[in-house]
């Protein structure tokens, strides 16, 4: 899924709660239903069809006329003065939108998603997803399962506020539909630098190779008690870091610690 080069490392920000600790203990990712995400547009965006033009509509008209079981009725409905009419154009656009909705309903209704970031030191990520810097961030080596399978998608953040475009020619074959619907977010979320994994069933856990977890980063407000609790779950072979506030800039800096 996708042709972007997968980063060597990806990061997962976590709150210090029962669910995150249980997943860490079991070496699993939890795949959530996109409807539960904090962005109502996530995995549920509209689109603009970019190439509804005379040339493509003429080709569509000829193709649909040739395959129609009732050509006389087709022509009566859609032909006007030797050319396709506005009703045909409108029905083609409605049909394209309907086709994508059918795909989403049939294939993605129960889809599960788990999210990662390419960044380990983003202040907003620590604030929003790691309990205001009291949580932790897991570092994964993408050379192990499940990152080595073709399910990892890089999220795109178009600079325009307009919905993305799809080609009329691609829709029947679902080309670019996955990347557009499941991997496009508003430019406001660009700071997340997000990558995501998908599973066919949502609200389920899926295991990862324990060797993929290579580091744990603690927020600058993580308590010593919670740090030790994390160490008791992952062992001492993993490297530990603490995010420290810079003395000169608005940034946090990873400093290795030894527990």
LODRENTI-440851 format. One record per residue (C-alpha): residue in one letter; residue number from 1; x, y, z. Coordinates in pm, 1 decimal, always signed. Example, Ala and Ser with C-alpha at 12.3 -4.5 7.8 and 13.67 -1.06 7.14 Angstrom:
BEGIN
r=A k=1 east=+1230.0 north=-450.0 up=+780.0;
r=S k=2 east=+1367.0 north=-106.0 up=+714.0;
***
This chain:
BEGIN
r=X k=1 east=+0.0 north=+0.0 up=+0.0;
r=X k=2 east=+171.8 north=+314.8 up=-114.6;
r=X k=3 east=+520.2 north=+364.3 up=-263.8;
r=X k=4 east=+676.9 north=+595.1 up=-2.4;
r=X k=5 east=+1001.7 north=+484.7 up=+155.5;
r=X k=6 east=+926.7 north=+355.7 up=+504.9;
r=X k=7 east=+1132.3 north=+528.3 up=+778.8;
r=X k=8 east=+1382.9 north=+309.6 up=+962.8;
r=X k=9 east=+1211.9 north=+404.9 up=+1288.9;
r=X k=10 east=+858.4 north=+501.0 up=+1382.6;
r=X k=11 east=+721.1 north=+627.7 up=+1712.6;
r=X k=12 east=+400.1 north=+570.9 up=+1903.9;
r=X k=13 east=+294.6 north=+822.2 up=+2170.0;
r=X k=14 east=+107.7 north=+676.8 up=+2466.5;
r=X k=15 east=-73.7 north=+778.2 up=+2781.1;
r=X k=16 east=+25.3 north=+597.9 up=+3097.9;
r=X k=17 east=-293.1 north=+395.7 up=+3147.5;
r=X k=18 east=-407.9 north=+34.8 up=+3180.5;
r=X k=19 east=-469.2 north=-13.6 up=+2808.7;
r=X k=20 east=-130.9 north=+115.1 up=+2694.0;
r=X k=21 east=+51.6 north=-88.4 up=+2958.2;
r=X k=22 east=-145.0 north=-403.1 up=+2876.7;
r=X k=23 east=-63.7 north=-367.1 up=+2505.9;
r=X k=24 east=+302.2 north=-313.6 up=+2593.3;
r=X k=25 east=+307.3 north=-619.6 up=+2817.1;
r=X k=26 east=+155.3 north=-836.5 up=+2542.5;
r=X k=27 east=+352.8 north=-683.1 up=+2252.6;
r=X k=28 east=+40.4 north=-589.6 up=+2060.6;
r=X k=29 east=-101.9 north=-290.3 up=+1875.7;
r=X k=30 east=-464.6 north=-196.0 up=+1922.6;
r=X k=31 east=-643.5 north=-121.3 up=+1595.9;
r=X k=32 east=-921.1 north=+132.6 up=+1651.0;
r=X k=33 east=-1221.9 north=+217.9 up=+1442.7;
r=X k=34 east=-1160.0 north=+551.2 up=+1266.4;
r=X k=35 east=-1495.2 north=+681.6 up=+1391.2;
r=X k=36 east=-1338.8 north=+709.2 up=+1737.6;
r=X k=37 east=-1057.8 north=+940.6 up=+1618.5;
r=X k=38 east=-1046.1 north=+1304.4 up=+1723.9;
r=X k=39 east=-1068.6 north=+1421.1 up=+1361.0;
r=X k=40 east=-1420.8 north=+1370.2 up=+1213.9;
r=X k=41 east=-1274.1 north=+1384.0 up=+860.8;
r=X k=42 east=-1030.4 north=+1098.0 up=+925.2;
r=X k=43 east=-1094.3 north=+812.4 up=+679.6;
r=X k=44 east=-1423.6 north=+979.3 up=+586.3;
r=X k=45 east=-1351.4 north=+1257.9 up=+338.4;
r=X k=46 east=-1522.8 north=+1363.7 up=+21.9;
r=X k=47 east=-1340.1 north=+1423.6 up=-305.7;
r=X k=48 east=-1359.4 north=+1609.4 up=-632.8;
r=X k=49 east=-1362.1 north=+1425.6 up=-964.2;
r=X k=50 east=-1098.6 north=+1594.8 up=-1170.9;
r=X k=51 east=-1164.0 north=+1478.7 up=-1526.7;
r=X k=52 east=-1535.2 north=+1491.9 up=-1604.6;
r=X k=53 east=-1472.4 north=+1646.0 up=-1946.2;
r=X k=54 east=-1617.2 north=+1605.9 up=-2293.8;
r=X k=55 east=-1359.5 north=+1352.4 up=-2407.3;
r=X k=56 east=-1406.7 north=+1118.1 up=-2110.6;
r=X k=57 east=-1783.0 north=+1159.0 up=-2109.6;
r=X k=58 east=-1797.4 north=+1071.0 up=-2479.6;
r=X k=59 east=-1598.2 north=+755.5 up=-2409.6;
r=X k=60 east=-1822.8 north=+669.4 up=-2115.3;
r=X k=61 east=-2132.0 north=+730.6 up=-2325.7;
r=X k=62 east=-2012.3 north=+498.6 up=-2603.9;
r=X k=63 east=-1907.2 north=+228.9 up=-2355.7;
r=X k=64 east=-2231.8 north=+236.6 up=-2158.2;
r=X k=65 east=-2444.8 north=+248.4 up=-2473.9;
r=X k=66 east=-2263.1 north=-53.0 up=-2616.0;
r=X k=67 east=-2311.0 north=-251.8 up=-2293.0;
r=X k=68 east=-2671.5 north=-141.9 up=-2230.4;
r=X k=69 east=-2936.6 north=-417.9 up=-2264.5;
r=X k=70 east=-3191.5 north=-155.8 up=-2372.8;
r=X k=71 east=-3014.8 north=+81.1 up=-2610.8;
r=X k=72 east=-3335.0 north=+253.0 up=-2722.8;
r=X k=73 east=-3425.6 north=+351.0 up=-2367.1;
r=X k=74 east=-3064.3 north=+455.2 up=-2296.1;
r=X k=75 east=-3061.2 north=+688.7 up=-2595.6;
r=X k=76 east=-3401.3 north=+831.7 up=-2510.0;
r=X k=77 east=-3282.6 north=+904.5 up=-2157.7;
r=X k=78 east=-2936.0 north=+1043.1 up=-2226.9;
r=X k=79 east=-2913.4 north=+1167.8 up=-2589.8;
r=X k=80 east=-3001.4 north=+1520.0 up=-2697.5;
r=X k=81 east=-2934.8 north=+1658.5 up=-3045.2;
r=X k=82 east=-2674.2 north=+1391.2 up=-3116.2;
r=X k=83 east=-2479.9 north=+1442.6 up=-2792.0;
r=X k=84 east=-2503.3 north=+1324.3 up=-2434.6;
r=X k=85 east=-2719.7 north=+1551.8 up=-2219.6;
r=X k=86 east=-2673.6 north=+1713.1 up=-1877.8;
r=X k=87 east=-2861.0 north=+1426.5 up=-1712.7;
r=X k=88 east=-2594.5 north=+1183.8 up=-1835.5;
r=X k=89 east=-2318.6 north=+1405.5 up=-1696.4;
r=X k=90 east=-2494.0 north=+1432.0 up=-1360.1;
r=X k=91 east=-2558.9 north=+1057.3 up=-1339.9;
r=X k=92 east=-2195.3 north=+978.6 up=-1418.6;
r=X k=93 east=-2077.9 north=+1202.8 up=-1134.5;
r=X k=94 east=-2335.8 north=+1059.2 up=-892.9;
r=X k=95 east=-2240.6 north=+707.2 up=-999.0;
r=X k=96 east=-1872.8 north=+769.5 up=-933.7;
r=X k=97 east=-1944.9 north=+899.4 up=-585.1;
r=X k=98 east=-2179.9 north=+608.1 up=-518.2;
r=X k=99 east=-1914.2 north=+359.1 up=-632.1;
r=X k=100 east=-1661.7 north=+490.4 up=-380.4;
r=X k=101 east=-1921.7 north=+484.2 up=-103.7;
r=X k=102 east=-1998.3 north=+121.1 up=-185.7;
r=X k=103 east=-1630.4 north=+32.8 up=-159.5;
r=X k=104 east=-1602.5 north=+214.7 up=+172.5;
r=X k=105 east=-1911.6 north=+45.1 up=+311.0;
r=X k=106 east=-1819.0 north=-306.2 up=+200.6;
r=X k=107 east=-1443.3 north=-308.6 up=+252.2;
r=X k=108 east=-1377.2 north=-45.7 up=+517.5;
r=X k=109 east=-1681.0 north=-61.8 up=+744.7;
r=X k=110 east=-1491.0 north=-261.7 up=+1008.1;
r=X k=111 east=-1143.9 north=-136.1 up=+923.3;
r=X k=112 east=-899.7 north=-97.0 up=+1211.5;
r=X k=113 east=-619.0 north=+160.4 up=+1223.6;
r=X k=114 east=-318.2 north=+213.7 up=+1445.9;
r=X k=115 east=-107.1 north=+526.4 up=+1412.3;
r=X k=116 east=+261.7 north=+620.1 up=+1436.0;
r=X k=117 east=+472.5 north=+929.2 up=+1391.2;
r=X k=118 east=+804.8 north=+986.5 up=+1222.7;
r=X k=119 east=+889.1 north=+1231.7 up=+1501.4;
r=X k=120 east=+982.1 north=+1157.9 up=+1861.7;
r=X k=121 east=+1027.2 north=+1515.3 up=+1983.9;
r=X k=122 east=+721.1 north=+1707.8 up=+1872.5;
r=X k=123 east=+586.9 north=+1916.0 up=+2161.3;
r=X k=124 east=+227.6 north=+1901.5 up=+2033.3;
r=X k=125 east=+238.3 north=+1523.7 up=+1999.2;
r=X k=126 east=+363.4 north=+1493.2 up=+2355.9;
r=X k=127 east=+89.5 north=+1729.4 up=+2469.7;
r=X k=128 east=-200.2 north=+1573.7 up=+2276.9;
r=X k=129 east=-120.0 north=+1201.5 up=+2279.3;
r=X k=130 east=+105.9 north=+1147.3 up=+2579.6;
r=X k=131 east=-101.4 north=+1304.6 up=+2854.6;
r=X k=132 east=+62.1 north=+1649.5 up=+2852.1;
r=X k=133 east=+416.6 north=+1505.8 up=+2862.9;
r=X k=134 east=+333.8 north=+1267.8 up=+3149.8;
r=X k=135 east=+318.2 north=+964.2 up=+2922.0;
r=X k=136 east=+575.5 north=+788.4 up=+2705.6;
r=X k=137 east=+668.1 north=+720.3 up=+2344.5;
r=X k=138 east=+767.5 north=+384.2 up=+2199.0;
r=X k=139 east=+1039.3 north=+355.5 up=+1935.6;
r=X k=140 east=+1001.8 north=+80.5 up=+1673.6;
r=X k=141 east=+1247.3 north=-62.5 up=+1423.7;
r=X k=142 east=+1047.1 north=-102.2 up=+1101.3;
r=X k=143 east=+1265.9 north=-390.3 up=+986.3;
r=X k=144 east=+1041.0 north=-634.2 up=+1173.5;
r=X k=145 east=+680.1 north=-748.1 up=+1149.7;
r=X k=146 east=+427.9 north=-602.7 up=+1103.4;
r=X k=147 east=+609.0 north=-308.9 up=+943.5;
r=X k=148 east=+764.6 north=-526.7 up=+674.9;
r=X k=149 east=+428.5 north=-619.9 up=+522.4;
r=X k=150 east=+252.1 north=-407.2 up=+260.9;
r=X k=151 east=+7.0 north=-238.1 up=+495.3;
r=X k=152 east=+193.1 north=+72.8 up=+602.2;
r=X k=153 east=+63.9 north=+400.9 up=+459.6;
r=X k=154 east=+212.1 north=+749.6 up=+481.6;
r=X k=155 east=-46.5 north=+1016.7 up=+553.3;
r=X k=156 east=-53.5 north=+1310.5 up=+310.1;
r=X k=157 east=-141.0 north=+1667.5 up=+410.0;
r=X k=158 east=-239.8 north=+1875.7 up=+105.0;
r=X k=159 east=-174.2 north=+2248.1 up=+150.5;
r=X k=160 east=-510.3 north=+2334.1 up=-1.2;
r=X k=161 east=-820.4 north=+2323.8 up=+216.9;
r=X k=162 east=-1007.2 north=+2170.4 up=-76.4;
r=X k=163 east=-1088.4 north=+1801.7 up=-76.1;
r=X k=164 east=-851.0 north=+1582.6 up=-281.6;
r=X k=165 east=-924.0 north=+1483.8 up=-638.9;
r=X k=166 east=-985.3 north=+1145.6 up=-796.8;
r=X k=167 east=-977.7 north=+1050.6 up=-1160.7;
r=X k=168 east=-1297.4 north=+930.4 up=-1324.5;
r=X k=169 east=-1089.3 north=+668.5 up=-1502.8;
r=X k=170 east=-943.9 north=+530.9 up=-1178.1;
r=X k=171 east=-1266.3 north=+488.6 up=-981.9;
r=X k=172 east=-1391.0 north=+162.3 up=-1143.1;
r=X k=173 east=-1056.9 north=-1.0 up=-1054.2;
r=X k=174 east=-1025.7 north=+160.8 up=-708.8;
r=X k=175 east=-691.9 north=+310.6 up=-811.4;
r=X k=176 east=-566.6 north=+573.3 up=-563.3;
r=X k=177 east=-890.1 north=+534.6 up=-366.5;
r=X k=178 east=-723.8 north=+379.1 up=-61.1;
r=X k=179 east=-449.3 north=+641.4 up=-43.1;
r=X k=180 east=-697.2 north=+923.6 up=-96.7;
r=X k=181 east=-967.9 north=+816.1 up=+146.3;
r=X k=182 east=-755.4 north=+657.9 up=+419.0;
r=X k=183 east=-431.1 north=+850.2 up=+391.4;
r=X k=184 east=-531.0 north=+1214.7 up=+344.9;
r=X k=185 east=-577.4 north=+1458.0 up=+632.3;
r=X k=186 east=-610.6 north=+1832.8 up=+666.6;
r=X k=187 east=-288.1 north=+2034.7 up=+650.4;
r=X k=188 east=-355.2 north=+2135.3 up=+1012.0;
r=X k=189 east=-235.7 north=+1788.0 up=+1116.6;
r=X k=190 east=+94.3 north=+1805.5 up=+927.7;
r=X k=191 east=+296.8 north=+1827.7 up=+1249.9;
r=X k=192 east=+202.0 north=+1465.5 up=+1326.3;
r=X k=193 east=+412.2 north=+1326.4 up=+1036.8;
r=X k=194 east=+187.3 north=+1025.1 up=+1055.7;
r=X k=195 east=+219.3 north=+672.9 up=+922.2;
r=X k=196 east=-51.0 north=+414.3 up=+979.3;
r=X k=197 east=-114.0 north=+42.5 up=+974.0;
r=X k=198 east=-448.1 north=-112.1 up=+881.2;
r=X k=199 east=-623.0 north=-432.1 up=+985.5;
r=X k=200 east=-940.1 north=-579.2 up=+829.6;
r=X k=201 east=-1116.2 north=-585.9 up=+1167.4;
r=X k=202 east=-1132.7 north=-295.9 up=+1411.4;
r=X k=203 east=-1120.1 north=-289.7 up=+1792.7;
r=X k=204 east=-885.7 north=-584.8 up=+1802.1;
r=X k=205 east=-524.9 north=-633.1 up=+1902.8;
r=X k=206 east=-257.0 north=-763.5 up=+1667.1;
r=X k=207 east=+91.5 north=-873.2 up=+1775.9;
r=X k=208 east=+420.2 north=-717.4 up=+1672.7;
r=X k=209 east=+764.7 north=-876.8 up=+1677.8;
r=X k=210 east=+907.8 north=-796.2 up=+2019.9;
r=X k=211 east=+1244.0 north=-723.0 up=+1855.2;
r=X k=212 east=+1088.9 north=-422.8 up=+1681.4;
r=X k=213 east=+1056.9 north=-232.9 up=+2011.1;
r=X k=214 east=+1401.0 north=-78.2 up=+2061.8;
r=X k=215 east=+1343.6 north=+227.0 up=+2278.9;
r=X k=216 east=+1116.7 north=+402.8 up=+2525.7;
r=X k=217 east=+1104.9 north=+781.6 up=+2562.0;
r=X k=218 east=+959.1 north=+934.2 up=+2876.7;
r=X k=219 east=+793.4 north=+1273.9 up=+2881.5;
r=X k=220 east=+950.2 north=+1556.6 up=+3076.6;
r=X k=221 east=+670.9 north=+1516.0 up=+3337.4;
r=X k=222 east=+672.6 north=+1134.4 up=+3360.7;
r=X k=223 east=+703.1 north=+1021.9 up=+3722.1;
r=X k=224 east=+989.1 north=+800.0 up=+3839.8;
r=X k=225 east=+733.3 north=+543.2 up=+3953.0;
r=X k=226 east=+586.9 north=+517.7 up=+3604.4;
r=X k=227 east=+931.9 north=+492.9 up=+3448.6;
r=X k=228 east=+1011.1 north=+195.0 up=+3669.2;
r=X k=229 east=+675.4 north=+36.4 up=+3588.7;
r=X k=230 east=+756.2 north=+59.3 up=+3217.9;
r=X k=231 east=+1100.4 north=-92.2 up=+3272.8;
r=X k=232 east=+946.3 north=-386.3 up=+3459.9;
r=X k=233 east=+734.1 north=-458.1 up=+3150.2;
r=X k=234 east=+996.2 north=-427.4 up=+2876.2;
r=X k=235 east=+1314.8 north=-531.7 up=+3057.4;
r=X k=236 east=+1656.9 north=-369.4 up=+3064.2;
r=X k=237 east=+1773.0 north=-462.8 up=+2712.8;
r=X k=238 east=+1577.0 north=-171.2 up=+2565.2;
r=X k=239 east=+1724.1 north=+179.1 up=+2570.8;
r=X k=240 east=+1546.3 north=+445.8 up=+2776.9;
r=X k=241 east=+1537.2 north=+818.4 up=+2717.9;
r=X k=242 east=+1394.9 north=+1119.5 up=+2893.8;
r=X k=243 east=+1266.3 north=+1422.9 up=+2706.0;
r=X k=244 east=+1413.8 north=+1733.9 up=+2865.2;
r=X k=245 east=+1311.3 north=+2096.0 up=+2808.9;
r=X k=246 east=+1567.5 north=+2294.6 up=+2614.1;
r=X k=247 east=+1716.3 north=+2588.4 up=+2802.8;
r=X k=248 east=+1727.5 north=+2809.4 up=+2493.2;
r=X k=249 east=+1443.4 north=+2699.2 up=+2259.4;
r=X k=250 east=+1082.9 north=+2582.2 up=+2255.6;
r=X k=251 east=+1177.4 north=+2215.7 up=+2210.9;
r=X k=252 east=+1233.4 north=+1892.9 up=+2399.5;
r=X k=253 east=+1557.5 north=+1697.9 up=+2370.9;
r=X k=254 east=+1603.0 north=+1322.4 up=+2421.9;
r=X k=255 east=+1859.3 north=+1231.3 up=+2682.7;
r=X k=256 east=+1945.8 north=+863.8 up=+2743.0;
r=X k=257 east=+1894.0 north=+749.6 up=+3100.1;
r=X k=258 east=+1982.0 north=+429.0 up=+3282.7;
r=X k=259 east=+1718.2 north=+281.8 up=+3510.3;
***
